[in-house]
Amino acid sequence: MKGMLVALSAAMLAVSSFAVEYAPEKWNLEAREKFAAQRFGIFIHWGIYANYAQGEWYQQNIGMDTETYGRMKDGFYPSKFDAKEWVRVFKDAGAKYVTITSRHHDGFSLWPTKVDDGFNVAETPFKRDILGELAKACDEAGLQLNFYYSLMDWHRKDYPAGGAAKACLGDQKGDYDSYKKFMMGQITELIDRYHPGNIWFDGEWDNPAKVVDGKLVPTLDWDFDAIYDLIHSKKTLVANNNHQIIRPKEDIQLFERDLPGEGAMFSKNQPLIRDRPVEQCDVIQHDVWGYKINERRFRTPEEVCAMICRCAAKGSNLLMNIGPDGSGRLPARAVEVMAEVGKWMRANGDAIYGTQGIGIVKNEDGSETAKTKKGERIYEITIPKDCKGYPVVK
């Protein structure tokens, strides 16, 4: 039955995606092209869950109720947060853009929003506008800023709880009309106030489709046309990490922790559609997006550089995640890794930025050759076996 549901879901999305006529405007196409050329960005997962230091899913993992979890709001005071220092680390690493969780699944907003019930940074002892400070620092450094925005919510009473949210909310039916109005109000506020390059959605999969009388029926109609039209009306791009075939109005195809087109992990039902930008997101701290204090394993600089090369050869950007701790500091090991990545990018960035992907060849000795192209120039990048050394560009 599970296999049938997967097949039906993919088929339904494929039909619905290509049945809708949609022609991107000139600004949209230009913004897509600019985004694709950037090739390397930094992902930031951060919120009050950083105070628990057990990753971004801590509330759901232990089934903590909303009221209990929400008390951490009163203890959120990241005294070491320095947007300029973050951006310095990111730019020195060779990143061209930053995507931050404006609001994760726990429902806490990192900006002083007027469109919620008080679960935001303005209601903490810290009070400062985190997104505003980061937007200013990015603008001064010439980096693009984008906003992750969770569709799923473990906090609001009007959210129709799906599979994952029930651990925190129980069988809450919610009121989607009310919840959608709230989301659209927040999205409008984010775009008008901070002017991001894209809105990066996550959590649609909390309400999957189900079979009713032999037909596949979504448990929740998100009304994405209305949401996407709002975002596009403000000349902002749309991305959706839904692990399914991309819809016509989605501007960037996302692959979570999967090399685009490989069909592993989350992307088994997600074919690579090569008509728009592609982005793979992944983690630098082992198997976690938000900060986890007892996780000592981090990717090496060689591994990160190899991932950048593989993505570029696939015609994809790499969005590498770092989870700051509760004080607002980036993990020391992540900073060290990024400094080394930056050295490699300064020497070899021509083979990455603004290139077209040609593909990856696996060699007999266990190494890989990633190929990119810029104009008439073809770059061959040798990635050593098991990343036991930095990629070599020819």
N, C-alpha and C positions, 0 to 999 in steps of 0.2 A: 504493500500500500504506500509506503514511504516513497519508493521509486516512482510509482504512478503519480503521486502528488508533485514530485519534483519535475517530472516530464510535462505534466499538464500546466504547471506554473510557468515553466520556461516557454511552452508553446503559446499560452495566453498572452504573456508579456511580449513575445515576438510579434504576434498578430496585432496587438493593440499599439505597439510601438511604431510599426511601419504603416499602419492604416491611417494614422493621423498626419495630415499635411502640415508641415512646418518649414518655413524658410527663414533662417537666421538673418538678422539685419547686418548691415555693413560694420557697425560698431562691434557687434557680437563676434563676427568672423575675425576682425582685427584683434580683439581682446583674446580670443582663443589662440591665435597665432603667437601673440606676445607671451601668453602663459606657457605654451609648449616650448618656446625657445629658452625658457629659464632653466629647465632641466633638474634643478636641485632646490629643495625647500626644507624648512624645519617645521615640524609639527610640535605643538605644545599642548599636553593634557594637564590641566591644572584647575583646582577648585578646592573646596573645603575638605574634600577627601584626602588631600595632601597632608592634612593634620593627623589623619589616622595612619598614614605612611604604609598602607597595605594595598595600594593600587586603586584605580578609578572605579572598580566594581565592588568595592568592599561592602557597601550597604546592601547590595543585592546578594552577594555571596553568603552573608551570614543572616539574611532575612531581617535586617533591622527596620523597624517601622519608621515612618516619615517624621513623626514628632521627636523621637529619640535622636535620629540622625541630624535633624535640623538644629539641635542645640549646639552643634559644633560651629554654627554661624557666629555664636557669641565668643568663640575662641579663635576666630580667624584674624590673625594680625601678622602678616608676612613682612616683618620689619627689615628683611634684607632684600626685598624686591627692588630691582633697579633695571628699568626697561632699557636704558642706554647700554648697560653692561650686557644684558641678554643679546641685544642687537649687535653689539661689537663681536661677541662670540660667534653669532650666526653669520655675520658678514665675513669675518675672518675665515670661516669654514668654507666659504665659497657659495653659500646659499644666496638665492635671489629673491626668496619670498618666505613669509612666515604664515602658518595657519594655526590659530589658537582656539581652544574650546571656549567660546563665549558662554556656552551653557551646555553642560554635559547631562547625562541621563538622570542625575540626582536633582536636576531642576534649578540649581544655584547659578545665578547670573553674575558674571565677572565685571559688570558695568552697573552704574546707578540707574537702572531702568525704572521708568515710570509705569511700565506695563506688566506688573505682577503683584503678588500679595506680600511683598516685603522680603522675599528670599533672594537677596542680592547683596553685592559688596557694600552698598551704602548703609545697610543695616548691620554691618559688622563693626567692631572697634577700629578696623583699618580705614574704612570709609572711602579711600581714594579710588579714582576711576582707573582701574588697571588697563582696560582696553584703550582708554584715551591716552594714557602715558605711553603705551606700546605703539599706538598709531603715530604719535608724534615722533617717537624715536625711529620708527621704520621710515617715515617720510624724510626725516633728516638724513638717514643713511642710504636712501634710495632703494629700500626693499619694499616689495608689495606686501600688504597685510590682507589676510583672508580669515573668515570666521567659520569654524565648525559650529553647527547648531543641532542639538539633539531633537529629533521628532518624538522620541520616547521620553516619558517623564515619570519619575518615581516619587514626585512630591505633590503635584496638583490634584485636587479632588475632581476636576472635570476631565482628566485624561482617561480614555477608555483602556483600562489595563489589559495588555496582552500577556503572552507567556512569560516574558522576563520580568515585567513590571509587577506581576502578581505577588512575587516574593516580598515586596514592600507595601503594596496597596491592597492585597487580597483581590477578590473578584469584583473590583470596582467597575461599574458600567460607564460612569463618566458622562460627559456631554460634549461630543466632538465639535459641534457648532461653536460652543463657548471656547473650547480649547484652540480651535483653528483661529478664531478671532484674536485670542491672546498671542498665538505664534505670529500671525501676520502683523500685529501691532509691534511686537518685539523686533521682527525682521526689518520692518520699516524704520524703526528707531536706530537699529544697528547701521543700516545703509546710509540713512540721512546724516547721522552723527559722525560716522567714522570712515565712510566711503571705501569699503573693502573691495578687493578684486573679484572675490567669489564668496558665495554662501555654500558651505560644505555640510550636507545633511547626513545624519546617521540615525539608525534605530527604526527604520521602516519595517524591518523584519520582525519587530515585536508583534505585529498583527498580520500573520501570513494568511494566504487563501486556504479555503477548505472545500471539500466536495459535498455538495448538497444535491440530492436527486441526480447524481451523475454529472453535475456541472460544477465547475470551479468558481467559487464565490468568495471575493475578498471579505475578511471579517471587518475591515474598516476601509472606507473610501476616503483616502487622504485629500482628495480634490487637488492633486498636484498642479493641474492646469492653472487654477486660480493663484496658487502660491508662486509658481514659476513665472506667470505673467506679471505678478507684482514685482518680482526681483528683476526681470528683464526690463520692465518699464523704467527702472532706475539705473539702467545700463551696468548691471552687475551679472556675472556669470553664475550658473547653477551647477552643482555637483551633488551626487547622491550615492552614498555608500550602501547600496541595497543588495549587493551580491547577485544581481540579476542583469539581464540584457538592458542596455541603456535605452532610455526613452528619447524621443525626438527633441524635446525641449531641455534636455540635460546637456550641458556644454562640455563636460569633462567626464571621461569614463574612469571610474575608480576601481582599483584592485587592492584589497586589504591583505597584506602580507603574502601576496602571490605575484610571481613574475607574470606580467600580462600575457594571456594566451596559453599559459601552461596548464590551466584547468585543475589546479591543486587547491587544497584547503577550502577557502571561502568561495572561490571562483569556478566551481564545478559547473554551475549553470550560467556562466557569464562569458560568452564568446567575445573575442576582441573585435570590435567594430572600428575600422581604421579611418573613419571620416571626421574625427575630432580629437582633441588632445587626450592623452592618457596619463594617469598618475598612479603609481604604486606607493602605498604607505606602509611603513614598517617601524620596528622599535629598536632603540639602541640598548635599553636595559632589558634583560632576558624576559620575554613572554609577558611584559606588562607595559601599559601605556602611562598610567599615573605612577608617581613615585612609590617605591616599595623599599623600605629601609633595610630589610634583611636579604635583598637580592643583590649579590655582588658581581654577577656575571653581566658584562657589557660587551657589545661588539667591538672588535679591534678596528683600528683605522684602516687596515688592509681590507677587512670585510666590508666596511662602509664604502670604500672606494670601488671595490669589486661590484657592489650593488648598484652604485651610480653608473658604472660602465655597462652592466647588464641591462639596466633600464634604458639607457640611451640607445643601446643596440636594438632594443625593442620599440624604439620610438616613444619612450615613456619618461616622465619625470619621476624622481624619487623624493618622497616626503618622509624624512627621517624624524621620528618622534623622540623628544626628550621630556621627562616628567620632573619639573622642579619640586623641591621639598616644601614642607609647610612654612619655612622661613622665607621662601621666595628665591632661594638659591638653586642654580642648576647643579646637578650632581657633579662632583669634582672629576670623576672619571670620564663623564660625558664631555666635559670641557676639554680635557686632555685629548680625547679621541678627535674631537672636532678641530682642534688646533693642528693635528697631524693631517687630517683630511684636507684642511685648507692649504697646507703646503703642497700636497699632491695636485689639488685643483689649480693652484696658481701656475704650476708647471705644465699641466696637461689639459686645462680647461677648454682649449680650442677644439679638442676631440669630443667635447661634451655639449657645451652651450650652443644653441642654435643649430644643432645637427639633425639629420634624418637618420633613423635607425635602419640598418641593413640586415642585422640578424646576429646570431651566436652560433659558433661551431665548436663542438666538443672534440678535443684532440686526443690522440691515442695515449699520450703521456699523462692524461688526467687534467691538463690545463684546458682553458677555453679561449677562443678568439672572438672578441666582440667587435663588430664592425659598424662604424658610423660614417656619415657623409656630410660634407658642407661644400656646396658648390660642386666643383670638379674634384675636390680633394676627398679621398677615402682614407679613413683612419682604421688601422688594425690594432686592437688593444689586447694584449696577451694577459690573461688572468691566471696566475699560478694555481696549481692544484691545491685545494683546501685553503686557498688564500694565504699560503705561506710566503708572503711577499707582496709588494704593491704591483698593481697592473702596469704593464709596460706599453707605451704608445709608439707606434711606427707610422 
